[in-house]
Amino acid sequence: MKTTFIATLFIGLFLAACSPKTTPIQKKLPEPSADKNPKEKKPIAQNNKPEKLNNNVKKKPEMVISMILPFDLYGINYKTANLNDLKKAEIAIDFYQGFKMGIDSVVNNGGNIDFKIQVFDSKDDPASLGALAAKATIKNSDLIVGPVFPSGIKTFSVYSKTMKKRMVSPLAASDPAIFNNPYLITINNSLDQHAYTAAAFIKRDLNPKKVLIIRSGQPDEHKYVVPFKKGMDSLGKGIQVSEIGIKAVGYANVYKSLNPLGLNVIVLPSTDRVFLITLLNELDKLTSNFQIAIFGHPGLEKATFLDNDLLQRLNTYITSSYQIERTSQRNEEFVKYYRSKFQLSPSEYAYKGFDVGYYFGKLMDKQGKNFMENLTKNTFDGIHNDFHFVKNAKYGFSNTSLMVMKYQFGKLEKVD
């Protein structure tokens, strides 16, 4: 497999700066696989006869993948750069390293395709993206991965449509509709999808007497509230849904909006620290008189300032697009292999990169140039993400796989 870097300096410069100075692990580790139950490999039979050279071996077909990532190589002073200066590039580096490991896993486990990975620095700049789109190396790609940020995706979508080239949005959680690109493949779930999944779970599994949306007053809350209410409406009537603003009502008066008979599901569209800590502590006082369950914004998962025991007592749920089974064999193999290559532990973006690389690498390996034909039929259970794509004629392919998680037994566990 070939990798081409289009930049003034190689990624190795960054890896050297970011990696601690440790002695590399010499032991050969098994290549990680995203397959949940990988088949046991049979040992290769040995013989003492000299092997004849076969000059008629058929050359494997080549697939070209272009990665457009925000390394920001031209915006860093390499003479004075430190770890803080390199943080802008960390997402791109980690995602690339994970992605390449995913492709390597396909190749090294009996792959039928030779992959050529071309890596470009997007610089997170519209003019630079336009210049990249004009390159023959991009135009001849079988798949384009990136750009990463919504502004770059919007800019490059124009060129993607003109070239009729598939491009993967690997990290942005934006609604695909805003890009209006039928060639776009969106990996991350949009906030609309999270809100609708929450509404469906509440309706189907919790069946409450009342659903109460409590706003903190943050301006972005409508991005969750609007699709959530649409989801509740589309799923049919029968459950009372109301909405209050904490600034108007006050924390001490929330109980007045609760139903004393039956379950109250309280939806929190905010991730504001003060609001969450104050409200959750107030709700904890009410559990002796009211049945309460919380459904939080997906960003709650990264709210490390919240107490897990409190969240568990309040029967707190969230939606999530990913979960890592830390004790699973495939995760342990991935972590060991990643550490052996880079002398540091994989980040969230390395996991994401591996799953994306392995998934598309596997599709290409099986179907070659026609790898898009069965995209909607290939459900994927990755180490970090699950993929199930649906097609929209205007907005391309979107991943609809989402999990409902609950705080229980001291951690977040999948319940749906």
Secondary structure as GFF3:
##gff-version 3
##sequence-region A 1 416
A	DSSP	beta_strand	2	6	.	.	.	ID=ss1
A	DSSP	alpha_helix	11	18	.	.	.	ID=ss2
A	DSSP	beta_strand	62	69	.	.	.	ID=ss3
A	DSSP	three_ten_helix	73	75	.	.	.	ID=ss4
A	DSSP	alpha_helix	87	108	.	.	.	ID=ss5
A	DSSP	beta_strand	114	121	.	.	.	ID=ss6
A	DSSP	alpha_helix	126	133	.	.	.	ID=ss7
A	DSSP	alpha_helix	136	139	.	.	.	ID=ss8
A	DSSP	beta_strand	143	145	.	.	.	ID=ss9
A	DSSP	alpha_helix	150	163	.	.	.	ID=ss10
A	DSSP	beta_strand	167	169	.	.	.	ID=ss11
A	DSSP	three_ten_helix	176	178	.	.	.	ID=ss12
A	DSSP	beta_strand	184	186	.	.	.	ID=ss13
A	DSSP	alpha_helix	191	201	.	.	.	ID=ss14
A	DSSP	pi_helix	202	206	.	.	.	ID=ss15
A	DSSP	beta_strand	210	215	.	.	.	ID=ss16
A	DSSP	three_ten_helix	219	221	.	.	.	ID=ss17
A	DSSP	alpha_helix	222	234	.	.	.	ID=ss18
A	DSSP	beta_strand	240	245	.	.	.	ID=ss19
A	DSSP	alpha_helix	246	249	.	.	.	ID=ss20
A	DSSP	three_ten_helix	251	257	.	.	.	ID=ss21
A	DSSP	beta_strand	263	268	.	.	.	ID=ss22
A	DSSP	alpha_helix	273	286	.	.	.	ID=ss23
A	DSSP	beta_strand	291	296	.	.	.	ID=ss24
A	DSSP	three_ten_helix	298	302	.	.	.	ID=ss25
A	DSSP	alpha_helix	308	313	.	.	.	ID=ss26
A	DSSP	beta_strand	316	320	.	.	.	ID=ss27
A	DSSP	alpha_helix	329	342	.	.	.	ID=ss28
A	DSSP	alpha_helix	348	367	.	.	.	ID=ss29
A	DSSP	three_ten_helix	368	370	.	.	.	ID=ss30
A	DSSP	three_ten_helix	375	377	.	.	.	ID=ss31
A	DSSP	beta_strand	380	381	.	.	.	ID=ss32
A	DSSP	beta_strand	386	387	.	.	.	ID=ss33
A	DSSP	beta_strand	389	392	.	.	.	ID=ss34
A	DSSP	beta_strand	396	399	.	.	.	ID=ss35
A	DSSP	beta_strand	403	408	.	.	.	ID=ss36
A	DSSP	beta_strand	411	414	.	.	.	ID=ss37
###
